[in-house]
Amino acid sequence: MLEYKKLLSEKLKKFWESDEKVYTAWEGGSFATGFDDDYSDLDIALICDDDHVEGLFEKTEKFLEDTYGIKEKLRMPEPSWHGHSQTFYLLKDSPQFFYIDLLIEKLSAGNRFMESNRHGNSVVWFDKKGLMDGTPMPDEDFKKKIVPKLEYFKKSFFITKIELEKQVLRGRDVDALDGYYKLILGRLAFLLNVKNRPAKHDFGLLYSYRDWPREYHEFVQKLLYVKDFKDLKIKLPIVINKVEELTNSLYEEWGN
């Protein structure tokens, strides 16, 4: 797969670099973080003139269709959460699990997805205008997002705890499991991210195995596997206590 990806990348680089309206191309994803393997896709981002986005997609798709054939395509609805245009391509006869994740940014846009503490060390294919900037996101930028969430967690936790404990007492195992996993995936993951990788506070459990200390990853891993309702009743207090402890300690640290 890596050889296939390398040859495809070389062709795409030449194709995009020859376009005078395309200024920058870089590879992110697992390649930028040093975890590229036989299951990795191609995460590529481009910067072009504002009025060239749709034309660039059309040109790229024709190139891919003529050269490889496009088996599946997903264009993300706009406006997207990140403000850019994004399409996923599955090529004909490509290695299993391989696809292209193409992000096209307008020249005038912000939020470039270049910050090294969030996106790794992006590999620049070309940069005609010197637009690449891997400067880490400043602490103050993500603090603005972290503190309000910590405040909400602190104020609302008594309701969350009551509702969870009620479902257990009622014997409603499915409802209790729903709340239990939301507590882990929605709150505990966020809190452990703030503690261990604040620039990635919104990454959930993704890549926690490589970013968190092993003890934290294994702690959450054990909590995620619930055998039955009896096991849930044993593990729920552990999660509740940990969430409460982290919420209070992190609020003291970040809220001042």
C-alpha positions as CSV (number, residue, x, y, z in Angstrom):
1,M,0.0,0.0,0.0
2,L,2.8,2.4,0.9
3,E,4.3,2.1,-2.6
4,Y,0.9,2.7,-4.2
5,K,0.4,5.8,-2.1
6,K,3.9,7.0,-2.9
7,L,3.4,6.8,-6.7
8,L,-0.1,8.4,-6.4
9,S,1.3,11.2,-4.3
10,E,4.0,11.9,-6.9
11,K,1.5,12.1,-9.7
12,L,-0.8,14.4,-7.7
13,K,2.0,16.7,-6.7
14,K,3.0,17.3,-10.3
15,F,-0.6,17.8,-11.3
16,W,-1.4,20.3,-8.6
17,E,2.0,22.1,-8.7
18,S,1.5,22.9,-12.4
19,D,-1.8,24.7,-11.6
20,E,-0.9,28.4,-11.3
21,K,-4.0,29.0,-9.0
22,V,-2.8,26.4,-6.5
23,Y,-0.3,27.7,-4.1
24,T,0.3,25.2,-1.3
25,A,-0.1,21.5,-0.8
26,W,0.8,19.5,2.3
27,E,0.2,16.0,3.7
28,G,-1.2,15.6,7.1
29,G,-2.8,12.8,9.0
30,S,-0.7,9.8,10.1
31,F,2.2,10.8,7.8
32,A,2.5,14.1,9.7
33,T,2.5,12.4,13.1
34,G,4.9,9.6,12.2
35,F,2.4,6.8,12.3
36,D,1.9,6.0,8.6
37,D,1.4,2.3,7.9
38,D,-0.3,-0.1,5.5
39,Y,-3.8,1.0,6.7
40,S,-3.2,4.8,6.3
41,D,-5.1,6.9,3.8
42,L,-3.8,10.0,2.0
43,D,-4.7,13.2,3.9
44,I,-3.9,16.1,1.6
45,A,-4.7,19.8,1.9
46,L,-4.5,22.5,-0.8
47,I,-4.7,26.3,-0.8
48,C,-5.9,27.9,-3.9
49,D,-7.5,31.2,-5.2
50,D,-11.0,31.7,-3.7
51,D,-12.7,31.4,-7.0
52,H,-10.9,28.2,-8.0
53,V,-12.2,25.7,-5.4
54,E,-14.9,24.1,-7.5
55,G,-12.7,24.2,-10.6
56,L,-10.0,22.5,-8.7
57,F,-12.3,19.7,-7.6
58,E,-13.5,19.2,-11.1
59,K,-9.9,19.1,-12.5
60,T,-8.7,16.8,-9.8
61,E,-11.7,14.4,-10.3
62,K,-11.1,14.2,-14.0
63,F,-7.4,13.5,-13.4
64,L,-8.3,10.7,-10.9
65,E,-11.0,9.3,-13.1
66,D,-8.8,9.2,-16.2
67,T,-5.7,7.9,-14.3
68,Y,-7.3,5.4,-11.8
69,G,-11.0,5.5,-11.9
70,I,-13.2,6.7,-9.1
71,K,-15.2,4.0,-7.4
72,E,-16.8,6.1,-4.6
73,K,-16.9,9.8,-3.8
74,L,-18.2,11.7,-0.8
75,R,-18.4,15.5,-0.9
76,M,-19.0,16.9,2.6
77,P,-22.0,19.3,2.9
78,E,-21.2,22.9,3.3
79,P,-20.7,25.0,5.3
80,S,-18.6,22.4,6.9
81,W,-17.6,22.5,10.6
82,H,-14.1,23.6,9.7
83,G,-15.1,26.1,7.0
84,H,-13.3,24.5,4.1
85,S,-14.3,22.2,1.2
86,Q,-13.6,18.5,1.6
87,T,-14.1,15.4,-0.5
88,F,-13.2,11.7,0.0
89,Y,-12.3,9.5,-2.9
90,L,-12.2,5.7,-3.1
91,L,-10.3,4.7,-6.3
92,K,-10.8,1.6,-8.4
93,D,-8.4,-1.2,-7.7
94,S,-6.8,0.7,-4.8
95,P,-5.4,-1.2,-1.8
96,Q,-8.0,-2.3,0.7
97,F,-8.8,0.5,3.2
98,F,-7.0,3.2,1.2
99,Y,-8.8,6.4,0.2
100,I,-8.0,10.1,-0.5
101,D,-9.1,12.8,2.0
102,L,-8.8,16.0,0.0
103,L,-9.2,19.4,1.8
104,I,-9.2,22.5,-0.3
105,E,-8.8,25.9,1.5
106,K,-9.4,29.3,0.0
107,L,-6.5,31.7,0.0
108,S,-8.5,34.1,2.2
109,A,-9.5,31.4,4.7
110,G,-8.2,30.9,8.2
111,N,-8.0,27.8,10.4
112,R,-5.4,26.2,8.3
113,F,-5.0,22.9,10.2
114,M,-1.2,23.5,10.4
115,E,-0.6,23.9,14.1
116,S,2.0,21.3,15.0
117,N,0.7,20.6,18.5
118,R,-2.7,19.6,17.0
119,H,-1.8,18.2,13.6
120,G,1.8,17.0,13.8
121,N,4.6,18.1,11.5
122,S,2.9,18.4,8.1
123,V,4.9,17.3,5.1
124,V,5.0,20.2,2.6
125,W,4.7,19.1,-1.1
126,F,5.1,22.7,-2.4
127,D,4.5,26.2,-1.1
128,K,4.7,28.9,-3.7
129,K,3.7,31.8,-1.4
130,G,5.2,30.7,1.9
131,L,1.8,30.1,3.4
132,M,2.8,27.1,5.5
133,D,3.1,27.9,9.2
134,G,3.3,25.0,11.7
135,T,3.5,27.3,14.7
136,P,1.8,25.5,17.7
137,M,-1.6,26.8,18.8
138,P,-1.0,29.2,21.7
139,D,-2.3,28.1,25.1
140,E,-4.6,31.0,25.3
141,D,-6.4,29.9,22.1
142,F,-7.5,26.5,23.4
143,K,-7.9,27.8,27.0
144,K,-10.9,29.9,25.7
145,K,-12.6,26.6,24.7
146,I,-11.5,24.5,27.7
147,V,-12.5,26.8,30.6
148,P,-16.2,27.3,29.6
149,K,-16.6,23.5,29.3
150,L,-14.9,22.9,32.7
151,E,-17.3,25.4,34.2
152,Y,-20.3,23.7,32.7
153,F,-19.1,20.2,33.8
154,K,-18.6,21.6,37.4
155,K,-22.1,23.1,37.6
156,S,-24.0,20.4,35.9
157,F,-22.4,17.3,37.4
158,F,-24.9,16.8,40.2
159,I,-27.7,16.4,37.6
160,T,-25.6,14.0,35.5
161,K,-24.8,11.9,38.6
162,I,-28.4,11.8,39.8
163,E,-29.8,10.7,36.5
164,L,-27.2,8.0,36.1
165,E,-27.7,6.6,39.6
166,K,-31.5,6.6,39.1
167,Q,-31.2,4.4,36.0
168,V,-29.1,1.9,38.0
169,L,-31.6,1.8,40.9
170,R,-34.4,1.3,38.4
171,G,-32.6,-1.6,36.8
172,R,-32.7,0.0,33.4
173,D,-29.4,-1.4,32.2
174,V,-29.6,0.0,28.6
175,D,-30.3,3.5,29.9
176,A,-27.6,3.2,32.5
177,L,-25.1,2.0,29.8
178,D,-26.1,4.9,27.6
179,G,-25.3,7.4,30.3
180,Y,-22.2,5.5,31.4
181,Y,-20.6,5.6,28.0
182,K,-21.5,9.3,27.4
183,L,-19.8,10.0,30.7
184,I,-16.6,8.3,29.6
185,L,-16.6,9.5,25.9
186,G,-18.0,12.9,26.6
187,R,-16.5,14.0,29.9
188,L,-13.7,11.7,31.1
189,A,-12.0,11.7,27.7
190,F,-12.2,15.5,27.6
191,L,-10.8,15.9,31.1
192,L,-7.9,13.5,30.5
193,N,-7.1,15.3,27.2
194,V,-7.0,18.6,29.1
195,K,-4.7,17.0,31.6
196,N,-2.4,15.3,29.1
197,R,-2.7,17.0,25.7
198,P,-4.7,20.2,26.1
199,A,-4.1,21.3,22.5
200,K,-6.1,18.2,21.5
201,H,-8.8,18.6,24.1
202,D,-11.5,17.9,21.5
203,F,-10.0,14.7,20.1
204,G,-12.0,12.3,22.3
205,L,-10.2,9.0,22.8
206,L,-8.6,9.1,19.4
207,Y,-4.9,8.5,19.6
208,S,-5.0,8.5,23.4
209,Y,-2.9,5.3,23.3
210,R,0.1,7.3,22.0
211,D,-0.5,10.7,23.6
212,W,-1.5,9.8,27.2
213,P,0.7,8.1,29.8
214,R,0.1,4.4,29.6
215,E,-1.6,4.3,33.0
216,Y,-4.4,6.7,31.9
217,H,-5.0,4.8,28.6
218,E,-5.2,1.4,30.4
219,F,-7.5,2.9,33.1
220,V,-10.1,4.1,30.5
221,Q,-9.6,0.9,28.4
222,K,-10.7,-1.3,31.3
223,L,-13.7,0.9,32.0
224,L,-14.9,0.7,28.4
225,Y,-15.4,-3.1,28.6
226,V,-18.5,-3.8,30.6
227,K,-19.5,-7.5,31.0
228,D,-23.0,-7.1,32.4
229,F,-25.2,-5.0,34.6
230,K,-23.4,-6.1,37.8
231,D,-20.1,-5.0,36.3
232,L,-21.6,-1.7,35.3
233,K,-22.7,-1.1,38.9
234,I,-19.1,-1.7,40.0
235,K,-17.4,0.5,37.4
236,L,-19.9,3.4,37.4
237,P,-18.8,4.8,40.8
238,I,-15.2,4.7,39.6
239,V,-16.0,6.8,36.6
240,I,-18.1,9.2,38.6
241,N,-15.4,9.7,41.2
242,K,-12.7,10.2,38.6
243,V,-14.8,12.7,36.6
244,E,-15.6,14.7,39.7
245,E,-11.9,14.7,40.9
246,L,-10.6,15.8,37.5
247,T,-13.3,18.4,37.0
248,N,-12.4,20.1,40.3
249,S,-8.7,19.9,40.0
250,L,-8.6,21.1,36.4
251,Y,-11.0,23.9,37.0
252,E,-8.7,25.1,39.8
253,E,-5.8,24.9,37.4
254,W,-7.4,26.4,34.3
255,G,-10.1,28.6,35.7
256,N,-7.9,31.1,37.3
